[in-house]
């Protein structure tokens, strides 16, 4: 078995491999982009860079090992089944990383939408250290696991709850993010918000899908800032969604605003379809903030004095999905 130092060394090496982006890794990223049209080369690079910088840096790895007292292998290592999502590139990497660093064995069910990038990266560990294959298993069937981490929709979560009810588990459901604007945002902050709404085509739980604005808010600067993603209109899959949502607004005679690539719609729902950003007026900012903080469907809240604009899609190690501390969950398995 690999001791802690050996595991950290492998993870550091993996981070360097991602950052160096040699010919082999470039080829893998290109193939992933060809297979899944939502995984553009630019978005794959953003996700990979965040993984290398915020998850696999030497300082962060040692910091996490110290914080969670990972001094040696668990007394009773267990097998943790991981059901990964495929909405954004390598979104399930963090779950695997937590299990690997903790010294448990990960049995991974990859999403069919994202089975190229992670297969390659996990395979590199085995290439560099053959014994690493015993700590990560890729399987279509997660049988014989001692615990589970599953990410999916509200609908799939009901099945996960049923099938994994006898085991320690983390079951994640639909989540999204929101932003509260004051009308005093700088041009740079509005460009950051454009990243929060548009990166990964808005498919991530950390993407802002609804904004709250004061009455008499001027939307023109925001729409101008979002023109940095005007090329989305040339992306066939995105454009199909935009045209469909536009047609619905026109047929229903529903008011909307657009810059040609994103629709702004006054809608109560936190969740918005691809190509649409919902908005709602507020009179009391503190009341909106309280409601969002008490809403289990909210992953992030962006705004002045909150999560900074432009940072929603750059999570750190401990920005855990659904607010559930994965490392603490894994540490708890050692005591059962």
ZIMO-V613917 format. One record per residue. RES is the residue in one small letter. SS is DSSP state (2 for helix, 1 for strand, 0 for the rest). PHI is phi in radians with two decimals (999 if undefined). OMEGA is omega in whole degrees, 0 to 359 (NA if undefined). Layout:
res:RES ss:SS phi:PHI omega:OMEGA
res:RES ss:SS phi:PHI omega:OMEGA
//
This chain:
res:x ss:0 phi:999 omega:181
res:x ss:0 phi:-1.47 omega:177
res:x ss:0 phi:-1.35 omega:185
res:x ss:2 phi:-1.02 omega:182
res:x ss:2 phi:-1.05 omega:180
res:x ss:2 phi:-1.15 omega:179
res:x ss:2 phi:-1.14 omega:179
res:x ss:2 phi:-1.11 omega:179
res:x ss:2 phi:-1.03 omega:179
res:x ss:2 phi:-1.13 omega:180
res:x ss:2 phi:-1.18 omega:177
res:x ss:2 phi:-1.09 omega:179
res:x ss:2 phi:-1.09 omega:179
res:x ss:2 phi:-1.13 omega:177
res:x ss:2 phi:-1.07 omega:178
res:x ss:2 phi:-1.13 omega:179
res:x ss:2 phi:-1.09 omega:179
res:x ss:2 phi:-1.14 omega:182
res:x ss:2 phi:-1.19 omega:182
res:x ss:2 phi:-1.22 omega:175
res:x ss:0 phi:0.86 omega:180
res:x ss:0 phi:-1.27 omega:186
res:x ss:2 phi:-1.03 omega:182
res:x ss:2 phi:-1.11 omega:180
res:x ss:2 phi:-1.15 omega:177
res:x ss:2 phi:-1.06 omega:180
res:x ss:2 phi:-1.14 omega:180
res:x ss:2 phi:-1.13 omega:179
res:x ss:2 phi:-1.10 omega:179
res:x ss:2 phi:-1.12 omega:180
res:x ss:2 phi:-1.15 omega:179
res:x ss:2 phi:-1.09 omega:180
res:x ss:2 phi:-1.20 omega:179
res:x ss:2 phi:-1.24 omega:182
res:x ss:2 phi:-1.33 omega:181
res:x ss:0 phi:-2.09 omega:184
res:x ss:0 phi:-1.09 omega:178
res:x ss:0 phi:-1.33 omega:182
res:x ss:0 phi:-1.60 omega:178
res:x ss:0 phi:-1.23 omega:178
res:x ss:2 phi:-0.95 omega:180
res:x ss:2 phi:-1.12 omega:182
res:x ss:2 phi:-1.25 omega:175
res:x ss:2 phi:-1.08 omega:180
res:x ss:2 phi:-1.13 omega:179
res:x ss:2 phi:-1.10 omega:180
res:x ss:2 phi:-1.11 omega:181
res:x ss:2 phi:-1.11 omega:180
res:x ss:2 phi:-1.12 omega:179
res:x ss:2 phi:-1.16 omega:178
res:x ss:2 phi:-1.06 omega:183
res:x ss:2 phi:-1.13 omega:185
res:x ss:2 phi:-1.43 omega:188
res:x ss:2 phi:-1.68 omega:181
res:x ss:2 phi:-1.97 omega:191
res:x ss:0 phi:-1.98 omega:176
res:x ss:0 phi:-1.29 omega:183
res:x ss:2 phi:-1.01 omega:184
res:x ss:2 phi:-1.12 omega:181
res:x ss:2 phi:-1.18 omega:181
res:x ss:2 phi:-1.09 omega:178
res:x ss:2 phi:-1.19 omega:179
res:x ss:2 phi:-1.09 omega:181
res:x ss:2 phi:-1.22 omega:179
res:x ss:2 phi:-1.08 omega:179
res:x ss:2 phi:-1.25 omega:183
res:x ss:2 phi:-1.06 omega:183
res:x ss:0 phi:-1.78 omega:172
res:x ss:0 phi:0.96 omega:179
res:x ss:0 phi:-1.59 omega:182
res:x ss:0 phi:-1.59 omega:181
res:x ss:0 phi:-2.75 omega:179
res:x ss:0 phi:-1.15 omega:176
res:x ss:0 phi:-1.00 omega:179
res:x ss:0 phi:-1.04 omega:178
res:x ss:0 phi:-2.30 omega:179
res:x ss:0 phi:-1.02 omega:180
res:x ss:0 phi:-2.12 omega:177
res:x ss:1 phi:-1.78 omega:182
res:x ss:1 phi:-1.90 omega:177
res:x ss:1 phi:-1.39 omega:181
res:x ss:1 phi:-2.13 omega:173
res:x ss:1 phi:-1.69 omega:186
res:x ss:0 phi:-1.68 omega:175
res:x ss:0 phi:-1.49 omega:180
res:x ss:0 phi:-2.41 omega:184
res:x ss:0 phi:-1.32 omega:176
res:x ss:0 phi:-2.32 omega:186
res:x ss:0 phi:-1.00 omega:174
res:x ss:0 phi:1.03 omega:183
res:x ss:0 phi:-1.11 omega:181
res:x ss:0 phi:-1.55 omega:184
res:x ss:2 phi:-1.04 omega:185
res:x ss:2 phi:-1.09 omega:178
res:x ss:2 phi:-1.08 omega:179
res:x ss:2 phi:-1.07 omega:182
res:x ss:2 phi:-1.03 omega:179
res:x ss:2 phi:-1.06 omega:180
res:x ss:2 phi:-1.14 omega:182
res:x ss:2 phi:-1.09 omega:181
res:x ss:2 phi:-1.13 omega:181
res:x ss:2 phi:-1.24 omega:179
res:x ss:0 phi:1.64 omega:176
res:x ss:0 phi:-1.52 omega:176
res:x ss:1 phi:-1.70 omega:179
res:x ss:1 phi:-1.78 omega:170
res:x ss:1 phi:-1.87 omega:192
res:x ss:1 phi:-1.87 omega:169
res:x ss:1 phi:-1.83 omega:182
res:x ss:0 phi:-1.36 omega:172
res:x ss:0 phi:-1.26 omega:178
res:x ss:0 phi:-1.13 omega:180
res:x ss:0 phi:-1.48 omega:184
res:x ss:0 phi:-2.58 omega:183
res:x ss:0 phi:-2.02 omega:182
res:x ss:0 phi:-1.76 omega:184
res:x ss:2 phi:-1.11 omega:183
res:x ss:2 phi:-1.22 omega:177
res:x ss:2 phi:-1.01 omega:180
res:x ss:2 phi:-1.17 omega:183
res:x ss:2 phi:-1.12 omega:179
res:x ss:2 phi:-1.18 omega:177
res:x ss:2 phi:-1.19 omega:179
res:x ss:2 phi:-1.12 omega:179
res:x ss:2 phi:-1.08 omega:179
res:x ss:2 phi:-1.17 omega:178
res:x ss:2 phi:-1.10 omega:181
res:x ss:2 phi:-1.38 omega:182
res:x ss:0 phi:-2.51 omega:185
res:x ss:2 phi:-0.94 omega:181
res:x ss:2 phi:-1.22 omega:179
res:x ss:2 phi:-1.16 omega:181
res:x ss:2 phi:-1.10 omega:180
res:x ss:2 phi:-1.39 omega:181
res:x ss:0 phi:-1.75 omega:178
res:x ss:1 phi:-2.45 omega:178
res:x ss:1 phi:-2.11 omega:177
res:x ss:1 phi:-1.80 omega:186
res:x ss:0 phi:-2.58 omega:175
res:x ss:0 phi:-1.44 omega:180
res:x ss:0 phi:-2.14 omega:181
res:x ss:0 phi:-1.71 omega:180
res:x ss:0 phi:-1.95 omega:176
res:x ss:0 phi:1.36 omega:178
res:x ss:0 phi:-1.48 omega:180
res:x ss:0 phi:-1.67 omega:180
res:x ss:1 phi:-2.74 omega:184
res:x ss:1 phi:-2.45 omega:170
res:x ss:1 phi:-2.24 omega:185
res:x ss:1 phi:-2.26 omega:180
res:x ss:1 phi:-2.07 omega:180
res:x ss:0 phi:-2.96 omega:180
res:x ss:0 phi:-1.52 omega:175
res:x ss:2 phi:-1.04 omega:181
res:x ss:2 phi:-1.20 omega:180
res:x ss:2 phi:-1.16 omega:180
res:x ss:2 phi:-1.08 omega:178
res:x ss:2 phi:-1.13 omega:177
res:x ss:2 phi:-1.23 omega:178
res:x ss:2 phi:-1.06 omega:179
res:x ss:2 phi:-1.01 omega:182
res:x ss:2 phi:-1.27 omega:185
res:x ss:2 phi:-1.26 omega:184
res:x ss:0 phi:-1.86 omega:187
res:x ss:0 phi:-1.11 omega:182
res:x ss:0 phi:-1.55 omega:186
res:x ss:0 phi:-2.16 omega:170
res:x ss:1 phi:-1.04 omega:185
res:x ss:1 phi:-2.73 omega:168
res:x ss:1 phi:-2.06 omega:180
res:x ss:1 phi:-2.00 omega:182
res:x ss:1 phi:-1.76 omega:183
res:x ss:0 phi:-2.11 omega:178
res:x ss:0 phi:-1.05 omega:173
res:x ss:0 phi:-2.47 omega:177
res:x ss:1 phi:-2.64 omega:184
res:x ss:1 phi:-2.28 omega:183
res:x ss:1 phi:-2.38 omega:177
res:x ss:1 phi:-2.31 omega:176
res:x ss:1 phi:-1.98 omega:181
res:x ss:0 phi:-1.86 omega:179
res:x ss:0 phi:-1.94 omega:186
res:x ss:0 phi:1.62 omega:180
res:x ss:0 phi:-1.84 omega:183
res:x ss:0 phi:-1.18 omega:176
res:x ss:0 phi:-1.35 omega:177
res:x ss:2 phi:-1.04 omega:179
res:x ss:2 phi:-1.14 omega:179
res:x ss:2 phi:-1.18 omega:178
res:x ss:2 phi:-1.18 omega:175
res:x ss:2 phi:-1.16 omega:175
res:x ss:2 phi:-1.11 omega:177
res:x ss:2 phi:-1.10 omega:176
res:x ss:2 phi:-1.04 omega:175
res:x ss:2 phi:-1.14 omega:181
res:x ss:2 phi:-1.06 omega:182
res:x ss:2 phi:-1.54 omega:191
res:x ss:2 phi:-1.78 omega:182
res:x ss:2 phi:-0.95 omega:182
res:x ss:2 phi:1.05 omega:179
res:x ss:2 phi:1.05 omega:178
res:x ss:2 phi:1.37 omega:187
res:x ss:0 phi:-1.52 omega:183
res:x ss:0 phi:-1.60 omega:179
res:x ss:0 phi:-1.22 omega:179
res:x ss:0 phi:-1.63 omega:175
res:x ss:0 phi:-1.29 omega:175
res:x ss:1 phi:-1.31 omega:179
res:x ss:1 phi:-1.97 omega:177
res:x ss:1 phi:-2.59 omega:176
res:x ss:1 phi:-2.11 omega:176
res:x ss:1 phi:-1.96 omega:185
res:x ss:1 phi:-2.27 omega:176
res:x ss:1 phi:-1.25 omega:176
res:x ss:0 phi:-1.05 omega:183
res:x ss:0 phi:1.20 omega:178
res:x ss:0 phi:-1.15 omega:178
res:x ss:0 phi:-1.63 omega:184
res:x ss:0 phi:-1.44 omega:186
res:x ss:2 phi:-1.04 omega:179
res:x ss:2 phi:-1.04 omega:179
res:x ss:2 phi:-1.17 omega:179
res:x ss:2 phi:-1.09 omega:177
res:x ss:2 phi:-1.16 omega:180
res:x ss:2 phi:-1.09 omega:182
res:x ss:2 phi:-1.36 omega:176
res:x ss:2 phi:-1.19 omega:176
res:x ss:2 phi:-1.10 omega:177
res:x ss:2 phi:-1.92 omega:180
res:x ss:2 phi:-1.06 omega:181
res:x ss:2 phi:-1.19 omega:175
res:x ss:2 phi:-1.01 omega:180
res:x ss:2 phi:-1.14 omega:178
res:x ss:2 phi:-1.69 omega:180
res:x ss:0 phi:-1.60 omega:191
res:x ss:2 phi:-0.99 omega:183
res:x ss:2 phi:-1.15 omega:178
res:x ss:2 phi:-1.19 omega:182
res:x ss:2 phi:-1.08 omega:177
res:x ss:2 phi:-1.05 omega:178
res:x ss:2 phi:-1.18 omega:179
res:x ss:2 phi:-1.07 omega:181
res:x ss:2 phi:-1.08 omega:180
res:x ss:2 phi:-1.15 omega:180
res:x ss:2 phi:-1.14 omega:177
res:x ss:2 phi:-1.09 omega:179
res:x ss:2 phi:-1.09 omega:178
res:x ss:2 phi:-1.09 omega:179
res:x ss:2 phi:-1.11 omega:180
res:x ss:2 phi:-1.20 omega:180
res:x ss:2 phi:-1.13 omega:181
res:x ss:0 phi:-1.57 omega:182
res:x ss:0 phi:0.92 omega:184
res:x ss:0 phi:-1.71 omega:181
res:x ss:0 phi:-1.14 omega:176
res:x ss:0 phi:-2.65 omega:172
res:x ss:1 phi:-2.23 omega:181
res:x ss:1 phi:-2.70 omega:171
res:x ss:0 phi:-1.95 omega:179
res:x ss:0 phi:1.79 omega:180
res:x ss:0 phi:-2.36 omega:176
res:x ss:0 phi:-2.48 omega:178
res:x ss:1 phi:-1.80 omega:172
res:x ss:1 phi:-1.84 omega:185
res:x ss:1 phi:-2.32 omega:177
res:x ss:1 phi:-1.32 omega:187
res:x ss:0 phi:-2.44 omega:184
res:x ss:0 phi:-1.28 omega:187
res:x ss:0 phi:-1.15 omega:173
res:x ss:0 phi:-1.23 omega:183
res:x ss:0 phi:-1.56 omega:178
res:x ss:0 phi:-2.16 omega:177
res:x ss:0 phi:-1.24 omega:177
res:x ss:0 phi:-0.97 omega:178
res:x ss:0 phi:1.48 omega:181
res:x ss:1 phi:-2.12 omega:174
res:x ss:1 phi:-2.09 omega:180
res:x ss:1 phi:-1.42 omega:174
res:x ss:1 phi:-2.43 omega:179
res:x ss:1 phi:-2.60 omega:178
res:x ss:1 phi:-1.44 omega:177
res:x ss:1 phi:-2.34 omega:174
res:x ss:0 phi:-1.90 omega:184
res:x ss:0 phi:-2.26 omega:182
res:x ss:2 phi:-1.08 omega:182
res:x ss:2 phi:-1.09 omega:179
res:x ss:2 phi:-1.17 omega:177
res:x ss:2 phi:-1.07 omega:181
res:x ss:2 phi:-1.07 omega:179
res:x ss:2 phi:-1.10 omega:180
res:x ss:2 phi:-1.12 omega:180
res:x ss:2 phi:-1.18 omega:181
res:x ss:2 phi:-1.18 omega:179
res:x ss:0 phi:-1.68 omega:182
res:x ss:0 phi:-1.70 omega:183
res:x ss:0 phi:-1.21 omega:179
res:x ss:0 phi:-1.56 omega:184
res:x ss:1 phi:-1.70 omega:178
res:x ss:1 phi:-1.57 omega:182
res:x ss:1 phi:-2.33 omega:173
res:x ss:1 phi:-2.18 omega:184
res:x ss:1 phi:-1.76 omega:177
res:x ss:0 phi:2.78 omega:178
res:x ss:0 phi:-1.14 omega:184
res:x ss:0 phi:1.45 omega:179
res:x ss:0 phi:-2.08 omega:174
res:x ss:1 phi:-1.14 omega:185
res:x ss:0 phi:-1.03 omega:176
res:x ss:0 phi:-1.00 omega:177
res:x ss:0 phi:1.54 omega:183
res:x ss:0 phi:-1.88 omega:186
res:x ss:0 phi:-1.04 omega:184
res:x ss:0 phi:-1.70 omega:177
res:x ss:0 phi:-2.21 omega:184
res:x ss:0 phi:-1.19 omega:172
res:x ss:0 phi:-1.53 omega:183
res:x ss:0 phi:-0.96 omega:187
res:x ss:0 phi:-1.69 omega:169
res:x ss:0 phi:-1.52 omega:188
res:x ss:0 phi:-1.23 omega:177
res:x ss:2 phi:-1.07 omega:181
res:x ss:2 phi:1.06 omega:179
res:x ss:2 phi:1.22 omega:180
res:x ss:0 phi:-1.75 omega:184
res:x ss:0 phi:-1.27 omega:183
res:x ss:2 phi:-1.13 omega:181
res:x ss:2 phi:-1.14 omega:178
res:x ss:2 phi:-1.11 omega:178
res:x ss:2 phi:-1.05 omega:181
res:x ss:2 phi:-1.18 omega:177
res:x ss:2 phi:-1.09 omega:179
res:x ss:2 phi:-1.14 omega:180
res:x ss:2 phi:-1.14 omega:181
res:x ss:0 phi:-1.21 omega:186
res:x ss:0 phi:-1.74 omega:183
res:x ss:0 phi:-1.60 omega:NA
//
